[in-house]
Amino acid sequence: MKTITISEVEDYDGEEVTIKGWLYNRRSSGGIQFIQIRDGTGIIQGVLKEDSVGNELFEKTLDLKRESSLLVRGTVKEDERAPIGYELEVSGVEVQHSVQDDFPITPKEHGPGFLMDNRHLWIRAKGAAPVLRIRHELLQALRDFFDEKGLVATEGPILTGVSVEGTTTLFETDYFGEEAYLTQSSQLYLEATAAALDEVYWIGPVFRAEKSKTRKHLTEFWMAEAELSWVEHEENLDFQEDMVHYVVKRVANERWDELTRLDVAPESLIEMVEKPFPRITYKEAVEIVNEAGEEMEYGEDFGAPAEAALGDHFKKPVFIEAFPRELKPFYMEPMPGDERVYAADLIAPDGYGELIGGSQRIDDLDLLKQRLDEEGLPHEPYEWYLDLRRYGSVPHSGFGLGVERTIAWICGLDHVRETIPFPRQINRIYP
């Protein structure tokens, strides 16, 4: 008898199989039990008939509590009424572990605090597991896109001695008596590896000590970052546009069932990322926000209401470019004779905010030194970064995509904490 996963049942219609999984739910009616079995790939309903399996097994199964682990034998039967189109006519149940206590998470409504305290169990839930499978698909799609484009996977250190995105959101730590920080971004280090390898990427965790409780913020999150030698601003935007188009389309096609279970229409996602994406200047964006009734002054950064207004206006991802220099970090290339920089944020529709931040990087040594001085940053910790401009500097660009925000947007979730197995927030480090 073949052991299969639930996702494989359509290939075994009419055959007897074994499924290893957990009891997700159960109801009974007279001499029939309907048990829902879940594994890592889905949920299937099994039908136990007392006159078929015998009184002893039938009664034993009645006593099982939710999340007991089982090996279930039965015949796969096509059934158009079943959520996945198939059910299992059960002939045998072997109990691997019988749960003694009631499972804490029940079908009733639970508050987010309770669910996050029990995140180690909540990830088994019908709504949580599809999100994690979509996360897997998105990360794999990003890697495949970068690989197909010829980028080389490389890494930056988690522990660093420099700030990338400003000094106010750094997690400080003692590094054998020396001051060090958890990385905000691997960008500066990727610029170094790009000078050796041409075009590089990295996908991994970054940390921001930002005391924010909004639905779009975590203190530890993942970014997909790339640095591209010999690439200037417009080509950088083209690359990002191609990436988002590829990745979202891939997730929609490969995780159609999971998205449908989350009440997301995959075809709408595919339509939303059709190229080209609108590109507007920061000044034009401010005007659109004000026309939508949200007050915003030139020189302010975009808050949640402003981002929502831009999303409502375009109904698809939109690039905001030509930002005032004071709104962006020190390393961004200024536009000629202007107080603006070659930078762009990709804003998602439906109020999900900034998905990507990117820019052309300064490649002139004297200008980079000047910008460090203007920002009040000491040269010494950045000497290695200045070396990249002393020895064979070239025009280059890069960006970082926030993985959790992108997943939240794709899945239509209320909060980014649902997009990562164990979220870290300012008030949460358990479990």
N, C-alpha and C positions, 0 to 999 in steps of 0.2 A: 504494500500500500504506500502510495507516494505522499510525502509530507510537503505541503505547499503553503504559500502565504495567501492571505485573503485577496490580494490584488490579482492573483493568478487564477481565481476560480473559473472565470469564463473559458479557460482552456481545458477544463476538466468536467464539463457538463455531462452528467450521467455516470461519472466515475466515483468510486469510493476513495476518499483521501483522509489524511490527518492534518489538522490545523493546530498549531501551538499558539496559545494566546491567554487572554485574561477574561473573566466574566465581567462584562460591561453593564448588563442589566438582565432582568428576568421577570417574566410574568407567567402565570399558569391559569388554565381553564379546564377544570375537571381532570381528565387523564392526559392532558397535553401541556407541555411546558414550552415556552418560547424563550430561548436564551440568546442574548446578544454577546458575541465573542469578538474581541478586538485583538489585533496584533499591531505591529508597527506600520502596517500598510493600509488598514481600514477596519471596518466593522461588518460582520455578517450575522444574520439571524439563523439560529439552529432550532429545529423542531424535534422535541423528544415526545414520543408517544409511549405511554406506559405499557400498552399491550405489545409494543415492539421491543423495548429495551428491558422490560421486567421491572417488578415492583422495587427490588433492592436498589438498583441504579437510579430509578426514578425518584425514590425517597431521598437518597443520598444527594442528588442534585438539588432537590428542594431546599436542603439545609445550607447550601453554599452561599456565602456572602460575596458582595461585589468585590472585584479585583482578585478573587481566588485565581490561581494560575492552573491552566488545564491543557490536556491533550485531548482534542475532540475528534472522533472518527465519525464519518458519515458520507452520504452520497450527495454530490452537488446537483441541485435541481434548478433549472431556469424558472424564474417567477417574476413576471413584469410588475407585480405589486411591491416587490422588495426594493428598498432604496438603491441597491447596487445591481438589481436585476437577477439575483441568484440567492438561494438559501441552502441550508445544509439539513438534510434528513439524517438526524443523529442516530448512530448505532452503538456508540460507546463513548464514555467519558472517563479519562484517567486524571485524578486530581494530583497536581504537583505540589501545591501548597493551599491549604484551606485557611482563608482569612478568618480570624476569631472576632475581631472588632468591626463595628460598622465603619465603612469608608467615610472619611470626614466630609467629602464633597458629594452632595446629593443633587438630584435634578432641580431642587428648589433654588430660588434666587439667593446668591451670596454676594456680600459686599466686596469691593476690590481689595480692601485691607485683609480680609479673611483669605481671599484667594491668593494674594501675594505671600501671606504667611505660609500658605500651603502650596507654594509654587512647585515644589518637588513632586507633588501629587497632581496638581492642576494641569500640568503639561500632558497628562494622559487623557484629558477631556476631549470630547468630540470637536470642540471649536479650537482648542489650543494646538492639537497635533497637526492639523492641516497647515497652520501658520508656520510651524517649524519645518514641515516638508517644503513649503514654499521658500522659506529662508535657505534651505539647502540648495534648491534649484537656482535661486538668484545668485548665490555665491559661486556655484559651479558655472553658471552662464557668464558671470563676470570673468572668471579665470579663462574660460574657453575663448571669450571675445579677445581678451588681452593676448592670449597665446596665438590665436589666429592672425592677429595684427603684428606678430613678431616681437612683442615686448618680452623682456626677461623678468621673471619673478625674483625679487630681491627683498631685503629686509632692512628696517631701521631699528635702532635699539629702543627698548621700552624705557630704560633709564637714560636720562640725557641731562646735559648741563646748560641747555639754552631754551629760550622761549621761542615758539613759532607763531602763536596766535595771541600774543599779549601776556603780560605778567600777572594779570588779576585772576586767571583761572588755572593756575599751576598747582598741582599736588606736590608739595615739597617733602623730601625724605632725606634722612642722614645716610650718606654713602661713605662709610668708614671715616667719619669726621669731615667730609666734604659735602657741600650743598649740592643736591641733585633733585631732579623732578621726574615724575611720570610723564611720558610723551603726550603732547597735544596733537602731534602729527609727525609723520616720518618724512615730510616734504624735503627739509633741508638735506637730509641724508640721501634721499632718493635723487636729489640733484647731483650729489657726488657720484652715485653709482651710474646715473645716466651719462655722465662724462666718460665713464669707462665702458658702458654697454649700449649706448645710444638711446634706447627707450626701455623704461623699466616700470614695474608696478609692484604693489604690495597691498595685501588685504589683511587687516588685523585690528587689534583693540587700541583705542586711544582714550585719554582721560582728560576731563575738564572739571575743575573744582568750581563749577558754576552753581550758585545757590538758587536754582530755578526749579519750580514745581509744575511747570507747564507740561502739557501732554506730548510735547515734542523734544523733551530733554531727558538724558540719562547722564550720570557722571562717568560711566564706562560704556563705550559703544564702539562699534566697528566702522572702519572706513576702508574704501577701496580707492587707493591713490595711485596716480601715474605721473611720471615726468618724461617729457619728450624733447630730446635734443634736436636743434635745428627747426623747431616748430614755433611759429608766432601765433598771435592771438586768434585770428580767424580760423586757422587750421585746428587750433585747440578746441574751439567751439564745434567745428565739424566732427571732430573725433568724439566728443562727449555726446553729441546728438546721435551719431551712429551707435554708440554704446547703449544709450538708454533705449533706443528703438530695438536693438537686437535683444537686449536682456528682458525687457518687458514682454516682447512678443514671444520669446522662448518660454518664459514663466507662464504666460497665458495659455500657450499651446500644450506644454508638458504637464501643467498642474490645473488643467481645466476642471477636473472633478473637485479638487480641493477648493478652488476659487468659488465654484458653484455652491459648495456647502457653506461658504462664508457669505453667501448672497451677493457675490460679485459677478458681474457679467464679463467673462473673458473677452468677448468680441468688442465690448466697449473699450476695454484697455488697449486692445490692438489698434482700434480706430484712433484713440487718444494720442498714441505715439507715432502716428504717421508723420513723416518728414515733409517739409521742414518745420522746425519749431519757430515761433515768432522770436524776433530779436529787437529789443527796444533799449533806449538809453535810460540811465537812472532818472534823468530829468523828465523824460516822457512817462516813466513809471510813476513818478510823484504826481504828475498831472492826472493820470488815470485814477490814482488812489483818491485824490481830492474830488474829482468828478463823481466818484462813487459815494461821496459823502463822508469819507474818512479824512479828518484833518491831518495833514503832514507837511512839514516845512522842508525846503531843500536843505540838505545837510544832515537830516535825520536818517537813522537806519530803519529798515522795514520791520515793523512789529507784526504780530499775528493778524490784526484787522487789515493792515495794508496788504499783507501777503494773500489773505483771503479775497480781498477786492481784486487783486491781479489775477488770481485763479478764476474767479467768477467772470472776469472780463474775457479771458482767452479760452477757457474751458480745456486747456491742454498745457503741457509744460512750456514755460516762456523764459528766455534768457534776458536778464537785466544786465547791461554792460555800461562801460564808461562811468564808473563810480567816482565821486570826489575822493581825492587822495587820503583825506583825514579819516575816512571810514574804513580804510583797508590797511593791512600790515605793511611793514617797511620794505619788503622785498619785491613789490609789484612794480612793473615797468610803467613809467609815466607816459602819457600821450604827449607828443611834441608840442611845446609851447602852451601847455595846458596844466591845470591843477587836477586833472582826472587821470585815472590809471587804466591800463589794459586788463581789466578784471571783469568777471561775469559770474552771476549766481543763476542757477537754474531753479525756478520756482515752480512747485507742483500745484495743480488745481486742487479744489476742494479743501483749501485751508491747511494743507500739509507742509507748506513753507519751503524753505531752501533744501533741495536735494543735493546740489553740487555747488561748491565754491571753487573757482579756478582763476588763473591769471597767466599772463606772460611774466616771466621773472626778470628782474634787473640783471643785465649781463655786463654792465660797466662798473669797474672797481671803484672809481672815485664817486660815482653816483650812489653806489651801495653804502660806502662809508658815510656820505652825507646824510643818507636816510637814517642810518643808525644813530648819528648825532642828533638829528631832528626828533627822533623818538626817545632820546635819552638812554640809549642802550650802550653798554660798554663794548669796546672792540675786542677785548681779549677773549671772551668765550666764543666769539664768532670768527677768530682768526682762520680756523680751518675752512669756514664757509667763504671767507674772503679769498682764500687760496684758489677756490674754484674760478674766480675772476682773474686771478694773477696768471694762471697757467692754462691757456687755451680756451678762454671763454667764448661761448657761442650763444646766439639767441635760443631760448628754450622756454617751454611752458609746461604747466601741469595743473592738476585738479585733485579734489577729494570728494568722493560720493559717500554720504551718510547711509550706511546699510539699513539701519533700523527705520529711519524716516522713509526710505524708499519702500521697504516692506509694508510699513503702516499704510502708505498711500495705495500700494497695489492691493492690499487686503481690505481696505476700507475700515481700518481699526480706529478705535477712539484714542488709544494711547500707545506710545512706542514701547512701553514696558511689556506689552504682549508679544513683541516681535523677537525677543531674545530669551533663551532658556532661563537665565537667572539675572534679572535686571538689577542694576545698582543705581540707587537714587539718593538724594541727600539725607533721607530719613530711613533708608533701607539697605542693610547688608546681610540680612537673613532671608532665606536660607543660603 
